[in-house]
Amino acid sequence: MTTPSDRMPALYIGHGAPPLLDDPLWSGQLAAWAQDLPRPKAILVVSAHWESAPVMLSASAAATPLVYDFGGFAQRYYEMTYESPDASALAARVAAMMPDTEPVHEHPSRGLDHGAWVPMKIMYPAADIPVLQLSLPTDDPYRLLELGRRLRPLRDEGVLLVGSGFLTHGLPFLREFRIDAAAPGWSTDFDAWAADALARGDIEELASYRTKAPGMPYAHPTVEHYIPLFVTLGAASDPETPGDQLIDGYWMGLSKRSLQVA
């Protein structure tokens, strides 16, 4: 019988960009976080970089190729690998959890995008844990909360659930592209609002971000980096119980605030 102490948490993390791999502060924070967690049997990632409906699963074979879905970076980032083990058992389990009215498409060739492999390469560098990716099928917070609720039982089976995004992501409005660049007002305002709502477990407030969050729409001109948060919150034992905000601060002016829920 699984007890609460045996249950894996669910995470919402900022995944940065490939240069995160070379940032000693943020990569160190992610690595230390992983070391403090129970060792997962498998990892399921919902990344901002795969929006597709119906729900889709990445290729589950061992050593699934990576998706280099970025441009303008050093060549070495395009040569990196992350050869994780076979995740077909997890793929079958996830597919079975979805309702008959929402069949899951298992993609035969789609690899892990950088929203998955960049943080996993830092957190679990040995690549010895099966990793599977699940697409974002909607931008509706309540439908994503329900998706997280469906996935919640996986936590009792040793699966680490990870929503991977960026708490602010106004790339078109950045003026400096240094890791230590000052955060714009729209980024700090949105971050402070989200930190307060998360600390209160206020799901309604978080879901009303389009109209209630300061800094919009600059903080999220498109919303795919924010909404993986709702899959994580839905997977919580009680979505309205505040989680632990274990990483904060800014990276190129964007909020890297990250959350762990029990």
C-alpha positions as CSV (number, residue, x, y, z in Angstrom):
1,M,0.0,0.0,0.0
2,T,1.3,3.4,-0.9
3,T,1.5,6.0,1.9
4,P,1.7,9.8,1.4
5,S,5.4,9.6,2.3
6,D,6.0,7.2,-0.6
7,R,4.0,9.3,-3.2
8,M,6.0,11.2,-5.8
9,P,5.4,14.9,-5.9
10,A,4.3,16.8,-9.0
11,L,6.5,19.7,-10.2
12,Y,6.1,22.9,-12.3
13,I,9.5,24.0,-13.5
14,G,11.0,26.7,-15.6
15,H,13.0,25.1,-18.4
16,G,14.9,28.1,-19.7
17,A,16.7,27.4,-23.0
18,P,19.8,25.3,-23.9
19,P,22.1,27.9,-22.3
20,L,20.5,26.8,-19.0
21,L,22.9,23.9,-19.2
22,D,25.8,26.3,-18.7
23,D,24.2,28.4,-15.9
24,P,25.8,27.2,-12.7
25,L,23.2,28.8,-10.4
26,W,19.9,27.6,-12.0
27,S,21.3,24.3,-13.1
28,G,22.6,23.8,-9.6
29,Q,19.2,24.6,-8.1
30,L,17.5,22.0,-10.4
31,A,20.1,19.4,-9.7
32,A,19.9,19.9,-6.0
33,W,16.1,19.7,-6.2
34,A,16.2,16.3,-8.0
35,Q,18.6,15.0,-5.3
36,D,16.1,15.9,-2.6
37,L,13.3,13.9,-4.4
38,P,12.6,10.2,-4.1
39,R,14.1,8.5,-7.1
40,P,11.3,8.2,-9.8
41,K,10.6,4.9,-11.6
42,A,9.6,7.0,-14.6
43,I,9.0,10.7,-15.6
44,L,6.1,12.2,-17.5
45,V,6.7,15.7,-18.8
46,V,4.1,18.1,-20.2
47,S,6.1,20.7,-22.0
48,A,5.1,24.2,-23.3
49,H,6.7,23.2,-26.6
50,W,4.2,20.6,-27.7
51,E,0.7,21.8,-28.1
52,S,-1.4,19.2,-29.8
53,A,-4.9,17.8,-29.5
54,P,-6.0,15.1,-29.0
55,V,-3.6,14.2,-26.3
56,M,-0.4,12.8,-27.8
57,L,2.5,10.8,-26.4
58,S,6.1,11.0,-27.6
59,A,7.9,8.0,-29.0
60,S,8.5,5.6,-26.1
61,A,11.3,3.4,-27.4
62,A,14.7,3.5,-25.7
63,A,17.1,6.3,-26.8
64,T,14.3,8.3,-28.3
65,P,15.9,11.1,-30.4
66,L,15.7,14.7,-29.2
67,V,13.9,17.6,-30.8
68,Y,16.2,20.6,-31.3
69,D,13.3,23.1,-31.4
70,F,15.4,26.3,-31.1
71,G,17.6,28.4,-33.2
72,G,20.5,30.7,-33.0
73,F,22.5,28.8,-30.3
74,A,25.9,27.2,-30.4
75,Q,26.3,24.1,-32.5
76,R,27.1,21.9,-29.6
77,Y,23.5,22.2,-28.3
78,Y,22.3,20.5,-31.5
79,E,24.7,17.6,-30.9
80,M,23.6,16.8,-27.4
81,T,21.9,13.5,-26.6
82,Y,19.8,12.1,-23.8
83,E,19.3,8.4,-24.4
84,S,16.7,7.5,-21.8
85,P,15.4,3.9,-21.3
86,D,12.2,2.4,-22.9
87,A,9.1,4.2,-21.6
88,S,6.5,2.0,-23.3
89,A,5.0,0.7,-20.1
90,L,4.4,4.3,-19.0
91,A,2.9,5.1,-22.4
92,A,0.5,2.2,-22.1
93,R,-0.5,3.2,-18.6
94,V,-1.1,6.9,-19.6
95,A,-3.2,5.9,-22.6
96,A,-5.3,3.6,-20.4
97,M,-6.1,6.5,-18.0
98,M,-7.7,8.7,-20.7
99,P,-11.5,8.5,-21.3
100,D,-12.8,6.6,-24.3
101,T,-14.1,9.9,-25.7
102,E,-10.5,11.3,-25.7
103,P,-8.3,8.7,-27.3
104,V,-4.5,9.1,-27.1
105,H,-2.3,9.2,-30.1
106,E,1.0,7.5,-29.5
107,H,3.5,9.2,-31.9
108,P,6.0,6.8,-33.4
109,S,8.8,9.2,-34.0
110,R,8.3,12.4,-32.0
111,G,11.2,12.8,-29.6
112,L,11.7,14.9,-26.4
113,D,11.7,18.6,-27.0
114,H,14.0,21.0,-25.1
115,G,11.2,21.7,-22.6
116,A,11.8,18.1,-21.5
117,W,15.4,17.1,-22.3
118,V,17.1,20.3,-21.1
119,P,15.8,20.1,-17.5
120,M,16.0,16.3,-17.4
121,K,19.6,16.4,-18.6
122,I,20.4,18.6,-15.5
123,M,18.2,16.8,-13.0
124,Y,18.8,13.2,-14.0
125,P,22.1,13.4,-16.1
126,A,22.6,9.6,-16.1
127,A,19.6,9.3,-18.4
128,D,18.7,6.0,-16.6
129,I,15.0,6.8,-15.9
130,P,12.3,6.3,-18.6
131,V,11.0,9.7,-19.8
132,L,7.8,10.2,-21.7
133,Q,6.3,13.5,-23.0
134,L,2.6,14.3,-23.1
135,S,1.2,17.1,-25.3
136,L,-0.7,20.1,-24.1
137,P,-4.2,19.5,-25.7
138,T,-5.8,22.8,-24.7
139,D,-5.1,26.2,-23.1
140,D,-8.2,26.0,-20.9
141,P,-7.0,25.9,-17.3
142,Y,-9.9,23.8,-16.0
143,R,-9.5,21.2,-18.7
144,L,-5.8,21.0,-17.8
145,L,-6.6,20.7,-14.1
146,E,-8.8,17.7,-15.0
147,L,-6.0,16.2,-17.1
148,G,-3.7,16.5,-14.1
149,R,-6.4,14.9,-11.9
150,R,-6.6,11.9,-14.3
151,L,-2.8,11.6,-14.1
152,R,-2.7,11.9,-10.3
153,P,-2.6,8.1,-9.6
154,L,0.7,7.8,-11.4
155,R,2.3,9.6,-8.5
156,D,1.5,6.5,-6.3
157,E,3.2,4.3,-8.9
158,G,6.6,6.1,-8.7
159,V,6.1,8.5,-11.6
160,L,7.3,12.0,-11.4
161,L,4.9,14.4,-13.1
162,V,6.5,17.6,-14.5
163,G,4.8,20.6,-16.0
164,S,7.6,22.4,-17.9
165,G,7.2,26.0,-18.9
166,F,8.4,29.5,-17.7
167,L,6.3,31.6,-15.3
168,T,6.9,34.6,-17.5
169,H,7.8,34.4,-21.1
170,G,7.5,37.7,-22.9
171,L,10.4,37.1,-25.3
172,P,9.3,39.7,-27.8
173,F,9.5,42.4,-25.1
174,L,12.9,41.7,-23.8
175,R,15.6,44.3,-24.5
176,E,18.6,42.5,-23.0
177,F,19.6,38.8,-23.5
178,R,22.0,38.4,-20.7
179,I,21.3,35.8,-18.0
180,D,21.7,38.5,-15.3
181,A,19.6,41.1,-17.1
182,A,17.2,43.1,-15.0
183,A,13.7,41.8,-15.0
184,P,11.1,44.1,-16.7
185,G,8.2,45.4,-14.7
186,W,5.7,43.2,-16.5
187,S,7.8,40.2,-15.4
188,T,8.2,41.2,-11.8
189,D,4.5,42.2,-11.5
190,F,3.3,38.9,-12.9
191,D,5.7,36.9,-10.8
192,A,4.6,38.6,-7.6
193,W,1.0,38.1,-8.4
194,A,1.5,34.4,-9.1
195,A,3.7,33.9,-6.0
196,D,0.9,35.3,-3.9
197,A,-1.9,33.3,-5.5
198,L,0.2,30.1,-5.3
199,A,0.9,30.7,-1.6
200,R,-2.8,31.0,-1.0
201,G,-3.8,28.0,-3.2
202,D,-6.1,30.3,-5.1
203,I,-6.9,28.2,-8.2
204,E,-9.6,30.6,-9.4
205,E,-7.2,33.6,-9.3
206,L,-4.5,31.7,-11.2
207,A,-7.0,30.5,-13.8
208,S,-8.2,34.1,-14.4
209,Y,-4.7,35.3,-15.3
210,R,-5.8,36.8,-18.6
211,T,-7.9,39.4,-16.8
212,K,-6.5,39.5,-13.3
213,A,-2.7,39.2,-13.6
214,P,-0.7,42.4,-13.8
215,G,1.8,42.4,-16.6
216,M,-0.5,40.8,-19.2
217,P,-0.3,40.3,-22.1
218,Y,3.5,41.2,-22.0
219,A,4.3,38.4,-19.5
220,H,2.6,35.8,-21.8
221,P,1.8,37.1,-25.3
222,T,1.1,33.4,-25.9
223,V,0.2,31.2,-22.9
224,E,1.8,27.8,-23.5
225,H,4.6,28.4,-20.9
226,Y,2.2,29.3,-18.1
227,I,-0.5,26.7,-18.6
228,P,1.5,23.5,-17.8
229,L,1.1,24.8,-14.2
230,F,-2.5,23.6,-14.2
231,V,-1.6,20.0,-15.0
232,T,0.7,20.1,-12.0
233,L,-1.9,21.7,-9.8
234,G,-4.5,19.2,-11.0
235,A,-2.2,16.3,-10.1
236,A,-1.9,17.6,-6.5
237,S,-3.5,15.6,-3.7
238,D,-5.5,18.8,-3.0
239,P,-5.0,21.5,-5.7
240,E,-6.0,24.3,-3.2
241,T,-3.3,23.3,-0.7
242,P,-0.3,25.6,-1.3
243,G,2.7,23.9,-2.7
244,D,6.4,24.7,-2.1
245,Q,7.9,27.4,-4.3
246,L,11.4,26.0,-4.3
247,I,13.1,28.2,-7.0
248,D,12.5,31.9,-7.6
249,G,14.4,34.8,-9.2
250,Y,14.9,35.7,-12.8
251,W,16.8,34.5,-15.9
252,M,17.2,37.0,-18.7
253,G,14.5,38.9,-16.9
254,L,12.0,36.0,-17.0
255,S,10.7,34.5,-13.8
256,K,12.1,31.0,-13.1
257,R,9.7,30.5,-10.1
258,S,9.0,26.7,-9.8
259,L,6.7,24.7,-7.6
260,Q,6.4,21.3,-5.9
261,V,3.0,20.0,-4.8
262,A,2.3,17.1,-2.6
